[in-house]
Amino acid sequence: RAPDPAVEVIKENLALVKHKILVLSGKGGVGKSTFSANLAHGLARDVSNEVALLDVDICGPSIPRIMGLEGEQVHQSGSGWSPVYVEDNLAVMSIGFLLSGPDDAVIWRGPKKNGMIKQFLRDVDWGELDYLIVDTPPGTSDEHLSIVQYLSGAGIDGAILITTPQEISLQDVRKEIRFCQKVKLPIIGVVENMSGFVCPKCKNTSQIFPPTTGGAEKMCADLDLPLLGRIPLDPRIGRSCDEGRSFCSFCDQEPSIIQRIQDHLCR
Ligand code: ADP
């Protein structure tokens, strides 16, 4: 099949974007969007970084809510669509900005969704960026193939896979890993979210989703993939997302997930 001419245009539009990272999960509800938003905040903490977060979860765009940008709209400028800025160095783009309200549903078939993804990559004035983080829909669908195809000219640094410790989530992440291998998408590593709950009163850790098969750690060891870190279940994370005050929940963790990602990108 002849290559889509958009690939070249997208390459040009993203010529000043240093790193492109996809965030994937096998299942919905494991915290992929929360992680993407937290990662964007974490990278933007360093004011010398220019960061953008692109939400291509066309049917369930939750990024506007998480980032406190509900009701915002995208503006058209001479050089394309302008993203919405949360901070001077943190820009966000989501289909949610194009809907008339948070309860509006997008009921589109594959080709229309792919057209929208193409527009996000081709027509948004991303400018000069250190990091473009792409929050994708759960699973491996048309949208994932489109992103990989559209970004094939511009290049993708790799994917970060989000899972919970539960076998039911890990099973789907294994499928995601096979997808990455098939389309030759490098895997930066795996993050285990909702990994234990630390009681704020007694400080004991409870396993809400006990790993029956060894959790992400064993899967990563078996498949020779880096485990970037674990993020506990924390009511403050859920609340801050609901209230649109997301922050970097793992930035002060040691060893740092951010540092591991940056180390990978520097290799
Ligand atoms: P996904 O993008 O995988 O569908 P979300 O990021 O929307 O998942 O997260 C699903 C729900 O879980 C949201 O309500 C979010 O606030 C909550 N959540 C995610 N991670 C955590 C966490 N570590 N602790 C507490 N709540 C979390």
Residues whose N, C-alpha, C, O or C-beta is under 5 A from the ligand:
A	BS01	ADP	S25 K27 G28 G29 V30 G31 K32 S33 T34 F35 S62 M194 I231 P232 L233 D234 P235 I237 G238 C241
